[in-house]
């Protein structure tokens, strides 16, 4: 950093040249929030697929597109950030931190839309009837009575909140694994 910069002035930061790969809290976090909005589109598509479960193949296709879109958009948006907004060397930890923040912020979107989707599903009589038939078939396949009883208890205890927490938790686990793998491909030599 230049020692000739007067730090008492309010606008001294404008004289500091951008340092690619360095942590700049305002721009870094704002960029992660913008990227999270794009990644959230994939989660919205997945939630819509759940709500439109009666459409069969179209619903499955919509879910698949959302499932593929999340990691693709996560990587593309991070790559764009490091090429356009923060050019220069990108250490592994900087890349993984950016990806992780984007994932965490997009999981907030996922939790909101999934809660709404599960709320609608658990208030849909046709879905509940289909779920009941599935539980009956599963109980017939399970030889152990205790296992069948635990399945029945799990079915009775399903709420939009519990389903959202379970689903978002699995997204978090798999997303974190993806983040640390994708960061390898985003890092640039220093």
N, C-alpha and C positions, 0 to 999 in steps of 0.2 A: 504494500500500500504506500502511496506517496506521502512522505512526511511533511510536504508543503501545504497540505490541505488544512484549512482552518476549521476545526471541529466545532467551534462555537456558532458558526453560521448554520441556519436551518437547512440550507440547500446544498450542504457539502456532499451529500450522497450522490448528487447528480454528476459530480466531478470524478467519482470513483469509477474506473472502467469495470464492465461486467466481468466477473470471474466465473467461467464455465465450470459447472460441476460443484461450485460452492453452495452452501446452504443459505438461501436468501428467504427468510421466513414468509414475508408477505407474498412475493411472487410465486414461490414454491407451493404454498398452501392454496392460494387462489387458483393456480393452474391445476392442482390436484382436485379441487372442487369442481372446476369446469370439466375435467376429464371424468370425474365420477358421474356427472349428469349424463354423459354419453354412455358410459358403462352401464348405468342404471337402465338404459333402454332395453338391454338384454334381460334384466330381471323383470321389467314390466311385461315383456313378451312372454316370459315363463309364467307369470301370474295370470295373464290373459288366457294362456293355454289351459290353466287349471280351471278358470271360470267357465270357459267354453268347452268343457270336457265332453259334452254331448256330441260335438262335431267330429269325434273320432280321429280319423287320419289327419284332418286339418289341424286339430288341436295338438296332435303329436308332432306334426311338422313345425307348428308355431313354437312349441316347447324346444324342439331340437335347434331351431334357428336362434332362439334366445340363449340356449346353452352354449352354442358355438360363438355367438356374438360377444358374450361377456369376456372371455380371455383374449379374443382378437382385438376388441376395442381397447381393452386394458393395455395391451402391448403397443398398438398403433398410437394411442394417445400419449403414452409415455415416450415412445420413440420421437413423436412430433415435438414433445416438450424439450427433449434433450438435443434435438437438431435445430429447432427454431428459437425457442424461448431461452434456453440455457446452453448455447453451443460451447464446445470445448471438451476437455476430458471429463469422463463420467466414471467415478469410482463405483465399485460394486455396491457398497453400502448406500450410496446416494441413489442409485437406480432402484435398489430394493426398497428403500424408504419411500421413494416417490410412488412406486407401485403399491406398496402396502397402504399408504394414506389414501390413495385413489380407491383401493379395494374397500377399506373401512368406510369411507364416505359413501360409496355406492351400496354398501350393505345396509346403510340407513334407508336408502330408497327401497332396497329389496324388502326390508322388514315392513315398511309401510304398505307396499303394494301386496305383499304376501299375506299380511294380516287381513287386509280387505278381501282378498281372494278366498282365504280360509273361512272368514266370517260368512261370505256368501255361500260357500260350499256347504258349511255345516247348518245352514238355514234352508237348504234346497232339499225338499222331501225325496226327489228322485235320486239324488246323490246319496242320501242317507240310506235309502232302500238298497241301492247297489252296494254300498259299503256293508250293509247288514248281510246281504247275500254272500259277499266275499268272505266275511268273517265266519259265516256258517260253513262254507266250503273249506276254509282253512282249519276250522275245528274238526271237521270230518277227516282231514288228512293227518292231524296230530294224534298220535296214539296216547301220549301222556296227558292225563286229565289235568294235572297242575299247569302244564304248558297251555292247554286250551283255556283254562280259567284265567291265566295271566294275559292271554290274548284278549279275552272278553273284557277284563279290567282296563286294559290299554285302550280298547275301543270306547268304553264308557267314559274314560277320562280325557278324551280328545277335546281340546278347546282351540279356538283360533290362536290364542296366545302360545299355548304349548306347541302347536304345529309350526307356528312362525319361529319360535325359538329353536326348535329342532332343525328346521330347514335352513335357517340363517346360520346356525352353528355348523352345519355340514358345508355350506357355502364358504364360511370362514376358514374351515380346516383345509379344504381343497384349494381355495383361493390363495391361502398362505403358502402352500406347497408350490403352486404355480408361480407366485410372486418371486420366490427365491430362485426358481429355475429360469424364469424370463429375465431376471436381472443379469444373469450371466451373458445373455445375448445383447443386452442394452449397454453394458459397460464399455467404455472406450479407454484406450491406453492413456496414461497420464504423461 
